[in-house]
Amino acid sequence: MKHRAVLGARGGLLSTATLLAIAACTPPKADPLPSGAYAFGVYGDGPYFFWENGRHRRLLEDAAASDLEWLVHIGDILWTPCTDDAFRERRALLDAVELPVVYTPGDNEWTDCHEEGSGGYDPLERLDALRSVFFDDPERSLGGRPMQLLSQASRPDYPDFPENARWSRGGFVFATVHIVGSANGTLTFANRTAAHDAEVLRRTEAAVAWLERTFATAHADSAKGVVIIAHGNVSLERGGAWGDWGSEPYGPFVSALEHHVAGFAGPVLFIHGDSHEQRVDQPLRDSAGVVHANFTRLETFGSPDIGWVRVVVDTVGGRFVEFEPRLMRGWF
């Protein structure tokens, strides 16, 4: 990776000692990939604050210098404000990364934009703007080397969901689904109307339908595994933050996910953010309380932690062999 001069707060070059300190805050180079394997990266829920921007730049540089096929941003691409300029600035950052970058929306960039600090916008208006900026070509990813995607917008029954995408690599099927934090967009606010409630129902319906299509594709292609990517922490544990699965706001999605996991022989990886707790576990259980052994949940880092996770996929054995957290340390 080529290094460029880094400017200090007053425009002067930073000292060699400072540059070495910055380099020391980046994780060491990852181990070489085993034969028949590939890797992709996951990050999200940031950067939120200006003092996280330096670590975010180092994150993107670290990912671009790694052996990744693509990088995924799981949403909450900013905090405040929710302006068109902020959207375009974030897109430009992602397009500058010499990787395909797949992005699925979070709540900060539209659902929560009614908050005064975010600009007091109508969330539905911000959702339209977000789609216009980030999903103008739903059949291609973002990034400096875009890759081809299949968008749910190509389906005649869901032309309004360009953000839900699907692609395949090495016997694994990947899909993004637009399910967000902040109770999946159901929280009350002063100017909430029936249109906002209808949006939640329609978007959740689209997500469930996209799950169905994704697993149908996996079965038809004899896929070895499936990866589902969303922003929201959907409370996979029964009796969790949102109650049992039959309750709103995530009930229909999680019930559908459990149904498809139970009917699929290979490994299923669910990737999300929202609660800012980097972890890998197996929280999904059936109605009898038995853990689905073929299911793994990966949550990536979130502000104030700025980092990403490198996922290694074994295409020969049909399994996920490594989840490597790569946290950008320090304050630069």
DAPE-V313756 format. One line per field, one symbol per residue. ss: DSSP state (@ for helix, = for strand, . for the rest). psi: psi as a letter, one per 30 degrees, with the letter a starting at -180 (. if undefined). burial: b if it has 16 or more other C-alpha atoms within 10 Angstrom, else e. Layout:
ss=???
psi=???
burial=???
This chain:
ss=......=.....=..@@@@@@@@@............=======......@@@@@@@@@@@@@@@...======..........@@@@@@@@@@@@....====............@@@....@@@@@@@@@@@@.....=.=.....=.==@@@..........=====..=====....@@@@@........@@@@@@@@@@@@@@@@@@@@@@@@@@@....=====..........=..=.......@@@@@@@@@@@@....======......===...=.....=...=====.......========....=========.....
psi=kkklkkkafgflklleeeeeeeeffkllkllkklkglllllklahlkeleffeeeeeeeeeeeffahkelkkkglhfldllhleeeeeeeeeeeffkhlkkkkklaeegeegffkefffhlkeeeeeeeeeeefhfifgklalfiklklkkfffkffhfgiffjlkllkhgkkkkkkiklahhhgfkllegklfeeeeeeeeeeeeeeeeeeeeeeeeeeghkflkkkklekjgifkkgaegalffllfgeeeeeeeeeeefgkfakkkkklbeghjklkaifklafggkkjfgkkkkklllkfkjllkkkkkjfefhljfkjjkjkjlag.
burial=eeeeeeeeeeeeeeeeeeeeebeebbeeeeeeeeeebbbbbbbbbbbbeeebbbbbbbbbbbbbebbbebbbbbbbbbbbbbbeebbeebbeebbebbbbbbbbbbbbbbbbbbbeebeebbbbebbebbbeebbeebbbbbbbebbebbbbbeeeebebbbbbbbbbebbbbbbbbbbbbbbbbbeeeeeeeeebeeebbebbebbbbbbbebbebbbeeebbbbbbbbbbbbbbbbeeebbbbeeebbbbbbbbbbebbbebebbbbbbbbbbbebeeebbbbeeeeeebebbbbbbbbbbebbbbbbbbbbbeebbbeebebbbbbeeb
